[in-house]
Amino acid sequence: MEAARDKQRQDYRNFERFGQRPQFFMAALGQVLSPLAGLSGRFEPALLDAAAQQQAEDEAQMEADYLALKPIEQAVLWRMLEQEARYRPYDAAALRFYREKTGHPVSVAQAQKALEALRQRTPALVWKSARGEYALQDAAMHRWHQSRVTTGQWPPQAQGD
């Protein structure tokens, strides 16, 4: 019984390494378990390698997406990453944060326009609930942000900056 629970915990940890996105987890499982993969030995290390590769690709894409944003959009996304569930896009603290990060005053209308631009991107970076609350489309961005903060690499900088 305990062995089964340990296996379930390990499976869930592997799933988390794929950003809790079943499409990537299942694709990696299919590749690792394929007879064409030429895998010798246990599949778990190969799955972990696939997870690490997927995470590196995801983080490179997140950085590229962030750097492609306008300064106000970067500031809004940055605030969302820092505040998580506490995010309030138009309160005084948020507007002050946007001003600090962009170097100029930001109105509520400008913040609304930036949020809408983040929602309209393909793929969308931000999701809006029916109640008007905003959240990141991909929760893995929180992990990426926290990793960058922890290593002193936040915010991302364009090469040569």
Protein Blocks (a to p, Z undefined) as FASTA:
>chain_A
ZZmmmmmmmmmmmmmmnoopaklmmmmmmmmmpmklopgcjfklmmmmmmmmmmmmmmmm
mmmmmmmpcfklmmmmmmmmmnmmmpcfkbmklmmmmmmmnopacdfklmmmmmmmmmmp
ccdfbdcdfkopacdfblmlmmmmmmmmmnopaccddehZZ
